[in-house]
């Protein structure tokens, strides 16, 4: 039975790597589409979302099957529980990538707004958080996970600045409201991806160390 359980866990790790890669790729394409106003690339992200959804369902079914058939304990049980939670977060990141792609598609054939937002740096930080969270997950690296968690405050601040700038623009130029709202939505979706990456990192710490750090006031490294 132990041999069958290990084979099932190995397969689960492989499937988790697959969905992680799919969502990371979709997110990167959505952000390129937003920055470079590439409607075709945005549509590609939208059209392929069903693949992530199907994979998420299969992974959840596999987790439940493992728990029912093998009744894992200790580290193995923590791993399966973590995969159940992380799998959902990864799929939600895929949904957020689609949301950004939809905003990018809308903006791609409309005049650019006369406003300077620090989207490139915000996007860079969010992608670093996403990649870092997935690396921490696959490598069981709690030190990396904690470093990624700390980055969330910077993304939150960038989202607040974007909101203020776009709010000012909408007051000055009512004709720009729809375009500004789409950019505002994109910024909010970016901030939510950073939140999901933070959740994944918190689950990595639980998986490896058995410590629940979610909702703690301070988790900064010494």
NORHUHU-V208062 format. One line per field, one symbol per residue. ss: DSSP state (H for helix, E for strand, L for the rest). phi: phi as a letter, one per 20 degrees, with the letter a starting at -180 (. if undefined). burial: + if it has 9 or more other ideal C-beta (glycine too) atoms within 8 Angstrom, else -. A space follows every 50 residues. Layout:
BEGIN
ss->???
phi->???
burial->???
END
This chain:
BEGIN
ss->LHHHHHHHHHHHHHHHHHHHHHHHHHHHHHHHHHHHLLHHHHHHHHHLHH HHHHHHHHHHHHHHHHHHHHLLLHHHHHHHHHHHHHHHHHHHHHHHHHHH HHHHHHHHLLLLLLLLLLHHHHHHHHHHHHHHHHHHHHHLLHHHHHHHHH LHHHHHHHHHHHHHHHHHHHHHLHHHHHHHHHHHHHHHHHHHHHHHHHHH HHHHHHHHHLLLLLLLLLLLLL
phi->.ffffffffffffffffffffffffffffffffffdldfffffffffeff ffffffffffffffffffedlfclfffffffffgffgffffffgffffgf ffffffffdcfffebddefgffffffffffffffffffeldfffgfffgf fffffgffffffgfffffffffcgfegfffffffffffffffffffffgf fffffffedmdedfmffbcfff
burial->---++--++-+++-++++++-+++-++++++++++-+++-++++++-++- -++-++-+++-++-+++--+-+---+++++-+++++++++++++++++++ +++++-++----+---+++--++-++++++++++++++-+++-+++++++ ++--++-++-+++-++--++-----++-++++++++++++++++++++++ +++++++---------------
END
